[in-house]
């Protein structure tokens, strides 16, 4: 038999699914779940004007299959494939769009209204249990690679990140990337994968990665997931 809380929650879930805006949480002291907690209307730090989340990176088992899937099922268009070597490729896909986050301020209600019409959203899922053994994307290879973020001034961003006490910078702007550690794990180039390639191809891949990532900042979020921070002008290869 369904509990009284679950019976009460079912209509609320249906309401939340159908509504443009979530319901206001009860204020009578008898809390019922589920309920939403809205974000603040406080505007973002002015120093971050022009920042926007650009892409999520996935490590895939079959590039052709993934291109066909995201094209055929979700309507993304194949932008390009960079053949780094015989066995290592990087592809980008995109929906057609006419704009991105700029300088215009929006309230939380406006952001919620545009939720299904927005770009570059990030979903965060958390389970609050005593023992949580989930590891970050840079600790061992998995299908999630990194979050790509575009900034208008990469060197100013570097200075800002260095001043932020909670930010871990894995590779600074202008530095050579270390290709045998956390970045390698998050870019499908861990020891197990590299061990299946010959030394000449490995050298080619690593040399290309160093060139492409020279003007890039790699940092980590609080859970150790990799953030690839890039300037808007693009790379030397694509």
N, C-alpha and C positions, 0 to 999 in steps of 0.2 A: 504494500500500500504506500502511496506517495505521502511524504511528510507534509505538514501544514505549510512549512517554509517553502518547499518546492512547489506546492500548489499555488502559493501566493506569487512565487517568482515567475511562473510560466507566462501569465498575462503581461508582466513587466518586461520580460524578454521579448515578447512579441511587439510590445509598444516601442521598445528601444530599436528593434530591427526596422520598424516601419517609419519611425520619426526622423526628421532632419536633424533635430537637436536632442540630446539625451535629457532625461527627466532630472529635475532637481532632487538631490538626496533628501530623505525625510529629516525633519528638524524637531520631532516630538520626543526625542530621546530613546525611541525604540527602533533601533537600526535594523533594516531588512536588506538582504543582499539578493541580487546584485544592485549596485548603484554607481553612478559615475562621479569622478572628481575632476572638475574642469581645471584647465591650466590658467595661469595668471594672464591678465591683460597688460602686464608690464612689458614695454617694448624691449627688443633685444639690445645688447650692448652696441653702441654706435660704431665701435671699432670693427664689428662683424658685418657692416653693411656691404652687400655684394657677395657674401658667402652663400653657397647653396650646395646641398647634397646632390651630387651628379650621377653616381651609379653605385650599384652593388655588384660585386664580382663573385662569380660562381666557378668552381673547378668542376669540369664536366668529364664524363667518361667517353662520350662520342660527340665531336664537334658538329658534324653534319646533322646528327639526330637532334641535338639541342637547337641548332639554327632552325631546322624544320619545325620543331615543336613550338618555339616562341613566335615564329613567323605565322605558322598555320593556325595555332590555337589562340594566340593573344594579339596577333597583328603587328608585331614589331618588325621593322625593316632591317635587313642586313646592311650595316654601314660599311664595314671593311673587315678583312681578316689580315693580320700581320703574320706571315710565315717566318717566324724567328729562325727555325731550323727545320729539318726533315720531320721531326717528331714533336715540335713545340710551336703552338700557334695561339694567337690572341685575337679574339673577334669582338666586335661591338655591334649592338643592336639598339634601335631606338624607335619609339613611336613618333609619328609626325606631330609637331607641336609648334606653337607660335610665340612662346614666351617662357620665362623662368622667373624665379624670385628676384625682385629688385629692391627698390627703396621704399615701396609703399607699405604703410603700417596696416595691419589687420587685427581686429579684436579676436578673442578666442571663438566667439560665436561665428564670425566670418570665416575663420579657418575651418571650423567644423562644417560649415555650409559647403565649403569647397573641397572637402575631404576626398570625394570620389572624382574630383576634376583636377587634382593637384599632381605635381611631379616630385619624384625624389623623396617620398615619405619613407621613414624607417619604423618598422614595428619591433617593439621590445617585449619579450615574453619572460616572465619571472615566476618561479615556483619557490615559495618560502618554506623550505624544509630544513631540518637540522643538518643533514648530510647531502650536499649537492656536489657531485663529482664532475659536472660539465666543465670542459676545458675550452680555452680560447682558440680562435682560428689560427693563431700563430704558434701554438704549442705543438700541434701535430697536424698533418695534412687532413683536410676534410673538404666537403663540397662548398663551404662558404669561404671566400677569399678575403675580401676587404670592403670597406666603404670608401668610395671616392668622393672627395669634396673639392670644389673649385673655389679659389679665392682670387680677388683682383690684384693683390700685391703679395707675392710669395715671400719676399724678404721681410716685409712688415709683419706678416703672419708668423714667420720664424721667430722674430723678436717677441711677439706677443705670447707665443707658446712657451718660450723659454722663461717668461715672467710668470707663467701660470704654475703654481706649485703642484697641482694634481695631474699635470700632463707628463707622460713619458714619451720622449722623443727617441725613436728607434734609429732614424737616419735623418740628419739635418740637411737642409738645402745646400747643394754644392758638394756634399760628401759622396764618396763611393759607397754603394750599398754592400753590406755583408751578405754574401750569397750562400752562407752555410748555416743560417740561424732562423730567426723568427720570420723574416721576410720570405725566405726560401720555403718554409713550411706553408705559408699563406698563399704562395704563388705556384703551388703544385710542383715544387722543385726540391722536395725533401730527399733525404738519403735513399729511401727505397725507390723513388722514381729516377733519380740521377744514376743509381747503380745499374739501371737497365740500358743506359746509353753509353756510347763510346766517348773517350776523352775529347776527341776533336769536336764532336757535337756539343758536349757540355761546355767546352771553352767558348764556342760560338754563342750559345744561349746566354752564358754569363756575361760575355762582353757586350752583347746587345742590351741585356737588362741594365747593366751599369750605365750605358749611354742614355737609355730612356729615363732612368730614375735619377740621374744626376741633378736635375732641377726640381726634384720631387722631395717632399717631406713625408716620412713615415712616422706616425705616432700611434699610440694605443689608447683605447678607451679604458674606463675603470675595470672592465672585465678582461683586458688584454687583447681585445679584437683590434685588428690592424686598420688604421685610417691612412689612406693615400691622399695627400693634399697637394693639389696641382695648381699652377697658374693658368689663366685663361688663354694665353697665347699658344698653347699646345706644345708638342714634342718635335724633335728633329725628324722622326721617322713617319709619323702619321698626322 
